[in-house]
Amino acid sequence: MPFISKLSIKKLFDNKKFCIILSTILAVAFWFVITVNESPDSENTIGGLSVSIPIEGSVVSEMGMDVIGDPAAYTASVTVKGPAYVVSDLSAKDILVTAAISNVTNAGTYSLDLRATKQAGADDNFEITSISPRSINVTFDYIETKQFSVTAQAIGYKAVSGLVAEQPFVSDGNNAVLNLKGSRTNIEKVAKVVALAEVNKTLSKTETFDGTLKIYDIKNKELPLENYTITTSDGLSAPNMQITVPIYKEKIVPVKAQFVNAPAYFASKTISHSLSTTTILISGPPETVDTITEIKLSEIDFDKITAKNQSFEAAIILPEGVKNKDNIETVTVKITGLDNYTTRTYTVSNIVVKSGGKTATLSRNIRNVKVFGPKSVLNGMSASKLYAEVDTAGLESGEHTVTARIKCKESGKVWQIGTYTATVNIK
């Protein structure tokens, strides 16, 4: 057996391929031994190390300040020394570079010393011999957030003949106000925020265009967007702005008064009156304006029309999307033709159920009821000509207080002054 083993080993060494492989393994082993034992120290430079500026929990953070600019822009290089097999394997993950901020006490630019240390978990068998640069200049400032309304601007637009190009606006109302966050110095420079769209065409209808967000100072000089963090009013990232250019049609239309609680006669024939403004100029989408024949005013309550109160301010009511180009908010409505009207006071004992399908009686007469009507009707008219109309729908049997509308059997030109209630017994 020993003889056979010697022959086998001899054959291996006679094999050229085996000898090459064995020689390579031995050479690497000898190199490793020499590297570790004969040349223990080696130097290596590791570059591109991010510099940590520890703001969180510091005095700087408590004062409401922060680093101005991109902290990731600060990098450093370190030189390390140790066994070649160690330092050759080191990378950025093994070294931590930190800037000392203990001397930062107010807003301004500071020279911060850099310090390099080993990261937790890194091989401990090396030392850091130098760092470059030894310090960095960093600017600190108080951070503020301020809201700005976005002004929509469009360049090179006009409407076709017969239509009017209105002022452009930010398409999405949620983007019409934006939050700008930045250094106090930069925030104080901002005079306006603009969404600018390049249109350069004649428009026959309302259109929407992509806009570019721009920030200007008081001298109309554009400020760099990168100096600010821009978000919507609800904290979302700044959106892609869109600008709408409205193309409207203008039209002069009459103004019409409206009345409520009118007695029978004036329910079918409008009471005589005059208006301080009889027409107004409106503007809106052509398809909407074309359908408008008049603009109505807010309702005037007949219950408030008396001998001493015959002038009312009524608001102009505009359809959705229509503008009042005359900028008139109210119209004075003066009631006329009531010179022969008078006021009388009565006690009403009659009742009529308008709806509800149940029988009702007055538990108590309605006293001190004032009515207004023609003298020819009211002079000498008895209370029996008046009655209270009530609505008992949805009410159960028993006593209830309900709204009462006073009406006259004698004439459709008589109406109540003020409002009244009645206590009724429902069966």
C-alpha positions as a Markdown table, in Angstrom:
| # | Residue | x | y | z |
|---|---|---|---|---|
| 1 | Met | 0.0 | 0.0 | 0.0 |
| 2 | Pro | 2.8 | 2.6 | 0.8 |
| 3 | Phe | 4.3 | 1.8 | -2.5 |
| 4 | Ile | 1.0 | 2.4 | -4.3 |
| 5 | Ser | 0.5 | 5.8 | -2.5 |
| 6 | Lys | 4.0 | 6.9 | -3.4 |
| 7 | Leu | 3.2 | 6.1 | -7.1 |
| 8 | Ser | -0.1 | 8.0 | -6.9 |
| 9 | Ile | 1.6 | 11.2 | -5.4 |
| 10 | Lys | 4.4 | 10.9 | -8.0 |
| 11 | Lys | 1.8 | 10.8 | -10.8 |
| 12 | Leu | 0.1 | 13.9 | -9.4 |
| 13 | Phe | 3.3 | 15.9 | -9.5 |
| 14 | Asp | 4.1 | 14.6 | -13.0 |
| 15 | Asn | 0.7 | 16.1 | -14.0 |
| 16 | Lys | 1.4 | 19.6 | -15.4 |
| 17 | Lys | -2.1 | 21.0 | -14.7 |
| 18 | Phe | -2.0 | 19.8 | -11.1 |
| 19 | Cys | 1.4 | 21.6 | -10.6 |
| 20 | Ile | 0.0 | 24.8 | -12.0 |
| 21 | Ile | -3.0 | 24.8 | -9.7 |
| 22 | Leu | -0.9 | 23.9 | -6.7 |
| 23 | Ser | 1.7 | 26.6 | -7.5 |
| 24 | Thr | -1.1 | 29.2 | -7.7 |
| 25 | Ile | -2.5 | 28.3 | -4.4 |
| 26 | Leu | 0.8 | 28.3 | -2.7 |
| 27 | Ala | 1.7 | 31.7 | -4.2 |
| 28 | Val | -1.5 | 33.3 | -2.9 |
| 29 | Ala | -0.9 | 31.7 | 0.5 |
| 30 | Phe | 2.7 | 33.0 | 0.7 |
| 31 | Trp | 1.5 | 36.5 | -0.5 |
| 32 | Phe | -1.2 | 36.6 | 2.2 |
| 33 | Val | 1.3 | 35.6 | 4.9 |
| 34 | Ile | 3.8 | 38.2 | 3.8 |
| 35 | Thr | 1.1 | 40.9 | 3.5 |
| 36 | Val | -0.1 | 40.2 | 7.0 |
| 37 | Asn | 3.2 | 39.6 | 8.8 |
| 38 | Glu | 5.8 | 41.4 | 6.8 |
| 39 | Ser | 3.9 | 44.5 | 5.6 |
| 40 | Pro | 1.2 | 45.1 | 8.3 |
| 41 | Asp | 0.4 | 48.7 | 7.6 |
| 42 | Ser | -1.1 | 50.2 | 4.4 |
| 43 | Glu | -2.9 | 53.5 | 3.7 |
| 44 | Asn | -6.0 | 54.1 | 1.6 |
| 45 | Thr | -8.1 | 57.2 | 0.8 |
| 46 | Ile | -11.9 | 56.8 | 0.9 |
| 47 | Gly | -13.7 | 59.7 | -0.9 |
| 48 | Gly | -17.3 | 60.8 | -1.4 |
| 49 | Leu | -18.3 | 60.5 | 2.2 |
| 50 | Ser | -21.5 | 62.3 | 3.1 |
| 51 | Val | -21.2 | 64.8 | 5.9 |
| 52 | Ser | -23.8 | 64.5 | 8.6 |
| 53 | Ile | -25.0 | 67.8 | 10.1 |
| 54 | Pro | -26.8 | 66.7 | 13.3 |
| 55 | Ile | -29.7 | 69.2 | 13.5 |
| 56 | Glu | -32.3 | 67.1 | 15.2 |
| 57 | Gly | -32.5 | 67.6 | 18.9 |
| 58 | Ser | -29.9 | 70.3 | 18.9 |
| 59 | Val | -30.0 | 74.0 | 20.0 |
| 60 | Val | -30.2 | 74.9 | 16.3 |
| 61 | Ser | -33.4 | 72.9 | 15.9 |
| 62 | Glu | -34.9 | 74.3 | 19.1 |
| 63 | Met | -34.3 | 77.8 | 17.8 |
| 64 | Gly | -36.3 | 77.0 | 14.7 |
| 65 | Met | -33.3 | 77.1 | 12.3 |
| 66 | Asp | -32.1 | 74.7 | 9.7 |
| 67 | Val | -29.4 | 74.2 | 7.1 |
| 68 | Ile | -29.9 | 76.4 | 4.0 |
| 69 | Gly | -29.2 | 74.5 | 0.9 |
| 70 | Asp | -28.9 | 70.8 | 0.2 |
| 71 | Pro | -27.0 | 69.0 | 3.1 |
| 72 | Ala | -26.2 | 66.1 | 0.6 |
| 73 | Ala | -23.9 | 68.5 | -1.2 |
| 74 | Tyr | -21.3 | 68.4 | 1.5 |
| 75 | Thr | -18.8 | 65.5 | 1.2 |
| 76 | Ala | -15.4 | 64.7 | 2.5 |
| 77 | Ser | -12.5 | 62.2 | 2.1 |
| 78 | Val | -10.6 | 60.4 | 4.8 |
| 79 | Thr | -7.2 | 58.6 | 4.9 |
| 80 | Val | -7.1 | 55.3 | 6.8 |
| 81 | Lys | -4.2 | 53.2 | 7.9 |
| 82 | Gly | -4.0 | 49.5 | 8.8 |
| 83 | Pro | -3.4 | 46.1 | 7.5 |
| 84 | Ala | -3.7 | 46.1 | 3.7 |
| 85 | Tyr | -6.3 | 43.4 | 3.7 |
| 86 | Val | -8.4 | 45.5 | 6.0 |
| 87 | Val | -8.1 | 49.0 | 4.5 |
| 88 | Ser | -8.4 | 47.7 | 1.0 |
| 89 | Asp | -11.8 | 46.4 | 1.9 |
| 90 | Leu | -13.1 | 49.6 | 3.6 |
| 91 | Ser | -15.9 | 51.8 | 2.0 |
| 92 | Ala | -18.1 | 54.7 | 2.8 |
| 93 | Lys | -20.4 | 52.5 | 4.9 |
| 94 | Asp | -17.5 | 52.1 | 7.4 |
| 95 | Ile | -16.8 | 55.8 | 8.1 |
| 96 | Leu | -19.0 | 58.5 | 9.6 |
| 97 | Val | -18.2 | 62.1 | 9.0 |
| 98 | Thr | -19.9 | 64.6 | 11.3 |
| 99 | Ala | -19.9 | 68.4 | 11.4 |
| 100 | Ala | -19.7 | 70.1 | 14.8 |
| 101 | Ile | -22.5 | 72.6 | 15.2 |
| 102 | Ser | -21.9 | 73.6 | 18.9 |
| 103 | Asn | -20.8 | 77.1 | 17.9 |
| 104 | Val | -24.0 | 77.8 | 15.9 |
| 105 | Thr | -25.9 | 80.4 | 18.0 |
| 106 | Asn | -27.8 | 82.4 | 15.4 |
| 107 | Ala | -28.6 | 82.7 | 11.7 |
| 108 | Gly | -25.6 | 83.1 | 9.5 |
| 109 | Thr | -22.7 | 81.2 | 7.8 |
| 110 | Tyr | -20.4 | 79.2 | 10.0 |
| 111 | Ser | -17.2 | 77.2 | 9.5 |
| 112 | Leu | -17.9 | 73.8 | 11.0 |
| 113 | Asp | -15.1 | 71.4 | 11.9 |
| 114 | Leu | -15.4 | 67.9 | 10.6 |
| 115 | Arg | -14.8 | 64.7 | 12.6 |
| 116 | Ala | -14.5 | 61.2 | 11.2 |
| 117 | Thr | -15.2 | 58.1 | 13.2 |
| 118 | Lys | -15.7 | 54.4 | 12.6 |
| 119 | Gln | -19.2 | 53.3 | 12.0 |
| 120 | Ala | -20.7 | 50.7 | 14.4 |
| 121 | Gly | -19.9 | 47.2 | 13.1 |
| 122 | Ala | -16.9 | 48.3 | 11.1 |
| 123 | Asp | -13.6 | 46.3 | 11.4 |
| 124 | Asp | -11.8 | 47.9 | 14.3 |
| 125 | Asn | -8.3 | 47.0 | 13.0 |
| 126 | Phe | -7.5 | 50.4 | 11.3 |
| 127 | Glu | -7.1 | 54.0 | 12.2 |
| 128 | Ile | -8.3 | 57.3 | 10.6 |
| 129 | Thr | -5.3 | 59.4 | 10.1 |
| 130 | Ser | -6.7 | 62.5 | 8.3 |
| 131 | Ile | -9.8 | 64.1 | 6.8 |
| 132 | Ser | -10.2 | 66.5 | 3.9 |
| 133 | Pro | -11.5 | 69.2 | 4.1 |
| 134 | Arg | -11.0 | 69.8 | 7.8 |
| 135 | Ser | -14.0 | 72.1 | 7.9 |
| 136 | Ile | -17.0 | 73.2 | 5.7 |
| 137 | Asn | -18.9 | 76.5 | 5.5 |
| 138 | Val | -22.6 | 76.0 | 6.2 |
| 139 | Thr | -25.4 | 78.6 | 6.3 |
| 140 | Phe | -28.1 | 78.4 | 8.9 |
| 141 | Asp | -31.3 | 80.5 | 9.0 |
| 142 | Tyr | -34.7 | 80.5 | 10.6 |
| 143 | Ile | -37.2 | 78.5 | 8.6 |
| 144 | Glu | -40.6 | 80.0 | 7.9 |
| 145 | Thr | -43.7 | 79.0 | 6.0 |
| 146 | Lys | -46.0 | 81.5 | 4.4 |
| 147 | Gln | -49.1 | 81.3 | 2.2 |
| 148 | Phe | -49.3 | 83.1 | -1.1 |
| 149 | Ser | -52.2 | 83.4 | -3.5 |
| 150 | Val | -51.2 | 82.3 | -7.0 |
| 151 | Thr | -51.7 | 84.9 | -9.7 |
| 152 | Ala | -52.6 | 83.4 | -13.1 |
| 153 | Gln | -51.0 | 85.0 | -16.1 |
| 154 | Ala | -51.4 | 84.0 | -19.8 |
| 155 | Ile | -49.3 | 85.4 | -22.6 |
| 156 | Gly | -50.5 | 86.1 | -26.2 |
| 157 | Tyr | -54.3 | 85.4 | -26.0 |
| 158 | Lys | -57.4 | 87.1 | -27.3 |
| 159 | Ala | -61.0 | 86.2 | -28.1 |
| 160 | Val | -62.6 | 86.0 | -31.5 |
| 161 | Ser | -64.8 | 88.9 | -32.6 |
| 162 | Gly | -68.0 | 89.1 | -30.6 |
| 163 | Leu | -66.6 | 87.4 | -27.5 |
| 164 | Val | -64.6 | 88.7 | -24.6 |
| 165 | Ala | -61.4 | 87.2 | -23.0 |
| 166 | Glu | -61.7 | 87.4 | -19.2 |
| 167 | Gln | -58.9 | 87.3 | -16.7 |
| 168 | Pro | -57.2 | 83.9 | -16.5 |
| 169 | Phe | -57.4 | 81.9 | -13.3 |
| 170 | Val | -55.8 | 78.9 | -11.7 |
| 171 | Ser | -57.9 | 75.9 | -12.9 |
| 172 | Asp | -57.9 | 74.0 | -9.7 |
| 173 | Gly | -59.0 | 76.1 | -6.8 |
| 174 | Asn | -57.1 | 73.9 | -4.4 |
| 175 | Asn | -53.9 | 75.1 | -6.1 |
| 176 | Ala | -54.8 | 78.8 | -6.0 |
| 177 | Val | -53.0 | 79.2 | -2.6 |
| 178 | Leu | -49.6 | 77.7 | -2.1 |
| 179 | Asn | -47.3 | 77.3 | 1.0 |
| 180 | Leu | -43.7 | 78.4 | 0.5 |
| 181 | Lys | -41.2 | 77.2 | 3.1 |
| 182 | Gly | -37.7 | 78.4 | 3.2 |
| 183 | Ser | -35.2 | 80.6 | 5.1 |
| 184 | Arg | -36.6 | 83.7 | 6.6 |
| 185 | Thr | -34.3 | 85.7 | 4.4 |
| 186 | Asn | -35.7 | 84.0 | 1.2 |
| 187 | Ile | -39.3 | 84.1 | 2.3 |
| 188 | Glu | -39.1 | 87.9 | 3.0 |
| 189 | Lys | -38.0 | 88.4 | -0.6 |
| 190 | Val | -41.2 | 86.9 | -2.1 |
| 191 | Ala | -43.6 | 89.5 | -3.4 |
| 192 | Lys | -45.8 | 87.3 | -5.6 |
| 193 | Val | -46.2 | 83.8 | -6.9 |
| 194 | Val | -47.3 | 83.4 | -10.5 |
| 195 | Ala | -48.5 | 80.6 | -12.7 |
| 196 | Leu | -47.5 | 81.5 | -16.3 |
| 197 | Ala | -49.0 | 80.0 | -19.4 |
| 198 | Glu | -47.8 | 80.5 | -23.0 |
| 199 | Val | -51.0 | 80.7 | -25.0 |
| 200 | Asn | -50.2 | 82.8 | -28.2 |
| 201 | Lys | -53.5 | 82.1 | -30.0 |
| 202 | Thr | -57.0 | 83.4 | -30.7 |
| 203 | Leu | -59.6 | 81.6 | -28.6 |
| 204 | Ser | -63.3 | 80.9 | -29.5 |
| 205 | Lys | -64.0 | 79.1 | -26.3 |
| 206 | Thr | -62.7 | 78.7 | -22.8 |
| 207 | Glu | -59.5 | 76.7 | -22.7 |
| 208 | Thr | -57.0 | 75.4 | -20.2 |
| 209 | Phe | -53.2 | 75.5 | -20.6 |
| 210 | Asp | -50.2 | 74.1 | -18.7 |
| 211 | Gly | -48.6 | 76.7 | -16.5 |
| 212 | Thr | -45.1 | 77.3 | -15.1 |
| 213 | Leu | -44.7 | 78.3 | -11.5 |
| 214 | Lys | -42.6 | 81.4 | -11.0 |
| 215 | Ile | -41.7 | 83.5 | -7.9 |
| 216 | Tyr | -40.8 | 87.2 | -8.0 |
| 217 | Asp | -39.5 | 89.8 | -5.6 |
| 218 | Ile | -40.9 | 93.3 | -5.2 |
| 219 | Lys | -38.8 | 94.5 | -8.1 |
| 220 | Asn | -40.3 | 91.8 | -10.3 |
| 221 | Lys | -37.0 | 89.9 | -10.4 |
| 222 | Glu | -37.5 | 86.1 | -10.6 |
| 223 | Leu | -36.3 | 84.2 | -7.6 |
| 224 | Pro | -34.9 | 80.6 | -7.8 |
| 225 | Leu | -37.5 | 77.9 | -7.1 |
| 226 | Glu | -34.9 | 75.7 | -5.5 |
| 227 | Asn | -34.7 | 78.1 | -2.5 |
| 228 | Tyr | -38.2 | 77.1 | -1.5 |
| 229 | Thr | -40.2 | 74.0 | -0.6 |
| 230 | Ile | -43.6 | 74.5 | -2.3 |
| 231 | Thr | -46.8 | 72.7 | -1.2 |
| 232 | Thr | -50.5 | 73.1 | -1.5 |
| 233 | Ser | -52.6 | 74.6 | 1.3 |
| 234 | Asp | -53.3 | 71.1 | 2.5 |
| 235 | Gly | -49.6 | 70.1 | 2.6 |
| 236 | Leu | -49.4 | 68.1 | -0.6 |
| 237 | Ser | -46.4 | 68.5 | -3.0 |
| 238 | Ala | -46.6 | 71.4 | -5.4 |
| 239 | Pro | -48.8 | 70.4 | -8.3 |
| 240 | Asn | -48.4 | 70.9 | -12.0 |
| 241 | Met | -50.2 | 74.2 | -12.5 |
| 242 | Gln | -52.9 | 74.7 | -15.1 |
| 243 | Ile | -54.4 | 78.0 | -16.2 |
| 244 | Thr | -57.9 | 78.5 | -17.6 |
| 245 | Val | -58.5 | 81.4 | -19.9 |
| 246 | Pro | -62.3 | 82.1 | -19.9 |
| 247 | Ile | -63.9 | 83.3 | -23.1 |
| 248 | Tyr | -67.2 | 84.9 | -22.3 |
| 249 | Lys | -70.1 | 86.7 | -24.0 |
| 250 | Glu | -71.5 | 90.0 | -22.7 |
| 251 | Lys | -75.2 | 91.0 | -22.7 |
| 252 | Ile | -77.4 | 93.7 | -21.3 |
| 253 | Val | -80.5 | 92.2 | -19.7 |
| 254 | Pro | -83.4 | 93.7 | -17.7 |
| 255 | Val | -83.7 | 93.4 | -13.9 |
| 256 | Lys | -86.9 | 92.0 | -12.4 |
| 257 | Ala | -88.2 | 92.3 | -8.8 |
| 258 | Gln | -89.7 | 89.3 | -7.0 |
| 259 | Phe | -92.3 | 89.2 | -4.3 |
| 260 | Val | -93.4 | 86.6 | -1.8 |
| 261 | Asn | -96.5 | 86.2 | 0.3 |
| 262 | Ala | -98.5 | 88.4 | -2.1 |
| 263 | Pro | -102.3 | 88.4 | -1.7 |
| 264 | Ala | -104.4 | 86.9 | -4.5 |
| 265 | Tyr | -104.7 | 90.0 | -6.6 |
| 266 | Phe | -100.9 | 90.7 | -6.6 |
| 267 | Ala | -100.1 | 87.1 | -7.1 |
| 268 | Ser | -101.2 | 87.3 | -10.7 |
| 269 | Lys | -100.5 | 91.0 | -11.2 |
| 270 | Thr | -97.2 | 92.5 | -10.0 |
| 271 | Ile | -97.6 | 95.4 | -7.6 |
| 272 | Ser | -96.6 | 98.8 | -9.0 |
| 273 | His | -93.0 | 99.6 | -8.3 |
| 274 | Ser | -89.8 | 101.3 | -9.6 |
| 275 | Leu | -86.2 | 100.2 | -9.8 |
| 276 | Ser | -83.1 | 102.2 | -9.2 |
| 277 | Thr | -81.4 | 100.1 | -12.0 |
| 278 | Thr | -83.5 | 98.6 | -14.7 |
| 279 | Thr | -80.8 | 96.7 | -16.7 |
| 280 | Ile | -77.3 | 95.3 | -16.0 |
| 281 | Leu | -74.4 | 94.1 | -18.1 |
| 282 | Ile | -73.7 | 90.4 | -17.6 |
| 283 | Ser | -70.9 | 88.2 | -18.8 |
| 284 | Gly | -70.5 | 84.5 | -18.9 |
| 285 | Pro | -70.2 | 81.4 | -21.1 |
| 286 | Pro | -71.9 | 82.0 | -24.4 |
| 287 | Glu | -74.2 | 79.0 | -24.1 |
| 288 | Thr | -75.4 | 80.3 | -20.7 |
| 289 | Val | -75.7 | 83.9 | -21.5 |
| 290 | Asp | -77.8 | 83.2 | -24.7 |
| 291 | Thr | -80.5 | 81.6 | -22.5 |
| 292 | Ile | -80.8 | 84.5 | -20.0 |
| 293 | Thr | -83.6 | 87.0 | -20.7 |
| 294 | Glu | -83.6 | 88.7 | -17.3 |
| 295 | Ile | -81.9 | 88.8 | -13.9 |
| 296 | Lys | -84.0 | 88.4 | -10.9 |
| 297 | Leu | -83.7 | 90.2 | -7.5 |
| 298 | Ser | -84.0 | 88.7 | -4.1 |
| 299 | Glu | -87.6 | 88.3 | -2.9 |
| 300 | Ile | -89.5 | 91.2 | -1.2 |
| 301 | Asp | -91.9 | 90.0 | 1.5 |
| 302 | Phe | -95.4 | 91.5 | 1.3 |
| 303 | Asp | -95.7 | 91.2 | 5.0 |
| 304 | Lys | -93.1 | 94.0 | 5.3 |
| 305 | Ile | -94.8 | 96.4 | 3.0 |
| 306 | Thr | -96.6 | 99.2 | 5.0 |
| 307 | Ala | -97.5 | 102.8 | 4.7 |
| 308 | Lys | -94.1 | 103.7 | 6.2 |
| 309 | Asn | -92.0 | 101.0 | 4.6 |
| 310 | Gln | -92.2 | 100.9 | 0.8 |
| 311 | Ser | -88.5 | 101.0 | -0.2 |
| 312 | Phe | -86.4 | 97.9 | -0.2 |
| 313 | Glu | -82.8 | 96.9 | -1.1 |
| 314 | Ala | -82.9 | 93.7 | -3.2 |
| 315 | Ala | -79.8 | 91.7 | -4.0 |
| 316 | Ile | -79.0 | 90.8 | -7.6 |
| 317 | Ile | -79.2 | 87.0 | -8.1 |
| 318 | Leu | -76.8 | 85.7 | -10.8 |
| 319 | Pro | -76.9 | 82.2 | -12.4 |
| 320 | Glu | -73.8 | 80.0 | -11.7 |
| 321 | Gly | -70.8 | 81.1 | -13.8 |
| 322 | Val | -72.3 | 84.5 | -14.7 |
| 323 | Lys | -70.6 | 87.8 | -13.8 |
| 324 | Asn | -72.1 | 91.2 | -13.1 |
| 325 | Lys | -70.0 | 93.5 | -15.1 |
| 326 | Asp | -71.7 | 96.6 | -13.7 |
| 327 | Asn | -70.6 | 95.6 | -10.2 |
| 328 | Ile | -74.0 | 96.5 | -8.8 |
| 329 | Glu | -74.8 | 94.4 | -5.7 |
| 330 | Thr | -78.3 | 95.6 | -4.8 |
| 331 | Val | -81.2 | 97.5 | -6.5 |
| 332 | Thr | -83.6 | 99.8 | -4.7 |
| 333 | Val | -87.2 | 98.7 | -5.2 |
| 334 | Lys | -89.8 | 101.4 | -4.4 |
| 335 | Ile | -93.4 | 100.3 | -4.1 |
| 336 | Thr | -95.8 | 102.8 | -5.7 |
| 337 | Gly | -99.5 | 103.3 | -6.1 |
| 338 | Leu | -100.4 | 102.8 | -2.4 |
| 339 | Asp | -101.6 | 106.3 | -1.6 |
| 340 | Asn | -105.1 | 105.1 | -1.0 |
| 341 | Tyr | -104.0 | 102.2 | 1.3 |
| 342 | Thr | -104.4 | 102.2 | 5.1 |
| 343 | Thr | -103.6 | 100.0 | 8.1 |
| 344 | Arg | -106.3 | 98.5 | 10.4 |
| 345 | Thr | -106.0 | 96.2 | 13.5 |
| 346 | Tyr | -108.4 | 93.3 | 14.1 |
| 347 | Thr | -109.0 | 90.2 | 16.3 |
| 348 | Val | -109.3 | 87.2 | 14.0 |
| 349 | Ser | -111.5 | 84.3 | 15.2 |
| 350 | Asn | -112.0 | 82.4 | 11.9 |
| 351 | Ile | -109.8 | 79.6 | 10.8 |
| 352 | Val | -109.3 | 77.6 | 7.5 |
| 353 | Val | -107.2 | 74.5 | 7.3 |
| 354 | Lys | -105.1 | 74.7 | 4.2 |
| 355 | Ser | -103.9 | 71.0 | 4.3 |
| 356 | Gly | -103.6 | 68.1 | 6.6 |
| 357 | Gly | -107.0 | 66.5 | 6.3 |
| 358 | Lys | -108.0 | 67.2 | 9.9 |
| 359 | Thr | -110.4 | 69.5 | 11.7 |
| 360 | Ala | -108.9 | 72.3 | 13.6 |
| 361 | Thr | -110.3 | 75.1 | 15.8 |
| 362 | Leu | -108.7 | 78.1 | 17.3 |
| 363 | Ser | -108.0 | 77.6 | 21.0 |
| 364 | Arg | -107.7 | 81.4 | 21.3 |
| 365 | Asn | -108.5 | 84.2 | 19.0 |
| 366 | Ile | -105.5 | 85.9 | 17.2 |
| 367 | Arg | -105.4 | 89.4 | 18.6 |
| 368 | Asn | -103.8 | 92.6 | 17.3 |
| 369 | Val | -103.6 | 91.5 | 13.8 |
| 370 | Lys | -102.6 | 94.3 | 11.5 |
| 371 | Val | -103.6 | 94.3 | 7.9 |
| 372 | Phe | -102.8 | 96.7 | 5.0 |
| 373 | Gly | -105.2 | 97.3 | 2.1 |
| 374 | Pro | -107.3 | 99.8 | 0.2 |
| 375 | Lys | -109.2 | 102.3 | 2.3 |
| 376 | Ser | -112.3 | 101.5 | 0.3 |
| 377 | Val | -112.1 | 98.0 | 1.6 |
| 378 | Leu | -110.9 | 98.4 | 5.2 |
| 379 | Asn | -112.9 | 101.4 | 6.2 |
| 380 | Gly | -115.9 | 99.9 | 8.0 |
| 381 | Met | -114.9 | 96.3 | 7.3 |
| 382 | Ser | -115.6 | 93.9 | 10.2 |
| 383 | Ala | -113.2 | 91.2 | 11.5 |
| 384 | Ser | -115.5 | 88.5 | 10.2 |
| 385 | Lys | -114.2 | 89.2 | 6.7 |
| 386 | Leu | -110.7 | 88.0 | 7.9 |
| 387 | Tyr | -109.6 | 84.4 | 8.5 |
| 388 | Ala | -106.4 | 82.6 | 9.5 |
| 389 | Glu | -105.2 | 79.9 | 7.1 |
| 390 | Val | -103.1 | 77.2 | 8.8 |
| 391 | Asp | -101.4 | 74.0 | 7.8 |
| 392 | Thr | -101.8 | 71.0 | 10.0 |
| 393 | Ala | -100.0 | 68.4 | 7.8 |
| 394 | Gly | -98.1 | 65.9 | 9.9 |
| 395 | Leu | -99.6 | 67.0 | 13.2 |
| 396 | Glu | -101.3 | 64.6 | 15.6 |
| 397 | Ser | -104.5 | 65.3 | 17.5 |
| 398 | Gly | -104.2 | 67.8 | 20.3 |
| 399 | Glu | -103.2 | 71.4 | 20.8 |
| 400 | His | -100.4 | 72.9 | 18.6 |
| 401 | Thr | -98.9 | 76.3 | 17.8 |
| 402 | Val | -98.8 | 76.8 | 14.1 |
| 403 | Thr | -98.0 | 79.6 | 11.6 |
| 404 | Ala | -101.1 | 81.5 | 10.6 |
| 405 | Arg | -101.5 | 83.5 | 7.3 |
| 406 | Ile | -104.2 | 86.1 | 7.5 |
| 407 | Lys | -106.4 | 86.5 | 4.5 |
| 408 | Cys | -109.4 | 88.7 | 3.5 |
| 409 | Lys | -112.7 | 87.3 | 2.1 |
| 410 | Glu | -113.6 | 90.8 | 1.0 |
| 411 | Ser | -110.6 | 91.6 | -1.3 |
| 412 | Gly | -107.5 | 90.1 | -2.8 |
| 413 | Lys | -105.6 | 93.3 | -2.3 |
| 414 | Val | -105.4 | 93.0 | 1.5 |
| 415 | Trp | -102.3 | 91.5 | 3.2 |
| 416 | Gln | -101.1 | 91.1 | 6.8 |
| 417 | Ile | -98.3 | 93.2 | 8.3 |
| 418 | Gly | -95.8 | 91.1 | 10.2 |
| 419 | Thr | -96.1 | 87.4 | 11.1 |
| 420 | Tyr | -98.6 | 85.6 | 13.3 |
| 421 | Thr | -99.1 | 82.2 | 15.0 |
| 422 | Ala | -102.2 | 80.5 | 16.2 |
| 423 | Thr | -102.9 | 78.0 | 18.9 |
| 424 | Val | -105.2 | 75.3 | 17.4 |
| 425 | Asn | -106.9 | 72.2 | 18.6 |
| 426 | Ile | -106.7 | 69.4 | 16.1 |
| 427 | Lys | -109.2 | 66.6 | 16.1 |
